[in-house]
């Protein structure tokens, strides 16, 4: 939807969703899914919502414009948007720039709708925006109803760009030297005064250089062990920049021990094919690698990833590739071939891995933590993997819509996963009482997510009887559960630290308040919107 404002600016709502990492609703449904963000704001009850406390969504617009403002309609638990990016095209590929950010956890200045943050000036036409959300500080996940981009097709004047933007104050010292109106002779005096200040500053700088060594020489005089200790505190970008200063620091900055654990997710907009030779030349000791959100839009390919694994995969114990469009069946097969020592694997929203590729999981017998949220895994390869990975402790299976015959999976868990500590079965509609009976055999289970599964009172009583060591239980959306059954869990599970009863229709706010008083050791979450 495109329209013009009184100033001649183009106002348009998002017309497409190019990419997203997670969503609250299931695939193929209408309620609480990311496509609801398309178009103008809608009525309450059909707004977009998200299934993670730190997510991203890329929205596209019909016409590329020079950005003047962005309006975000946060309709449910506002305050989750923490970063706003813009994408534009260059001859050698797309580029991203950060338009605005808020420190994670900081409350917004106000919750008025729409939310329109102050933006960085960008002199490039933009057709796509990226929103990052962090809802850890909120009571529940933020719902996004719409995103509006306001801009002009032609390059705007500087005055138009600065309209409505806060300007940085002038230096107090310079302001004191420059009165509002100066006569010609006064202007000459002020110029001579500024020149004298500059000359004195240069003399003071030269004196300090004679008396004290330069920072670079002082740093290089330290033992290499101390320098490496300092370098270990730097982020990846700072480390790369420092390596360009001199040969000695370049050698120290190339120490493989500095690249043993790499989290590249904060640099998703910088990662491309050049990361492969960079890591293979420096990261021979790499054990943990996080490529989440990296390499989309053709920046990385499956061949790049396979080349990287062939060089560095044998030492990896942790691999995360959440929401990576390029991670396909070939990448899954190479992971099973070269990363036999993996203990953690996260494939959240890796939709390109299909069918027989998941059989490669059976070769990763050392895995302790696996997250397959919103993947297309099926029951047969998953059950085979569970029977081989007897040390499995954490398994995430939220929103796996192709995971039919779930009783095979739960049976394998009950028979072979004695050390299982956490299990996420969020929105797994195939669950029944029989599957839950198998899960009760995992006597070390501490965290269980049964969100939006139609559990009943008897199911909760099973949990209270067989899993008294439970520390976290999520039963949100259990509309059939009565308060008496919930209280049986609270009374019989003394280690329970978190209980989520959001959207449990029969659990009232007054009842939750009473439980919070009777069981202060347990954090009880409740978010409810009547139909």
Secondary structure, 3 states (H helix, E strand, C coil): CEEECCCCCEEEECCEEEEECCCCCCCCCCCCCHHHHCCCCCCCCCCEECCCCEEEEEEEEEEEEEEEEEEEEEEECCCCEEEEEEEEEECCEEEEEEEEECCCCCCCCCCCCCECCCCCCCCCEEEEEEEEEECCCCCCCCEEEEEEEEEECCCCCHHHHHCCCCCCCCCHHHHHHCCCCCCHHHHHHHHHHHHHHHHHHHHHHHHHHHHCCCHHHHHHCCCHHHHHHHHCCCCHHHHHHHCCCCHHHHHHHCCHHHHCEEECHHHCCCCCCHHHHHHHHHCCCCCEEECCCCCCCCCCCHHHHHHHHHHHHHHCCEEECCCCCCCCHHHHHHHHHHCCCCCEEECCCCCCCCHHHHHHHHHCCCCCEEECCCCCCCHHHHHHHHHHCCCCCEEECCCCCCCCCHHHHHHHHHHHCCCCCEEECCCCCCCCHHHHHHHCCCCCCCEEECCCCCCCHHHHHHHHHHCCCCCEEECCCCCCCCHHHHHHHHHHCCCCCEEECCCCCCCCHHHHHHHHHHCCCCEEECCCCCC
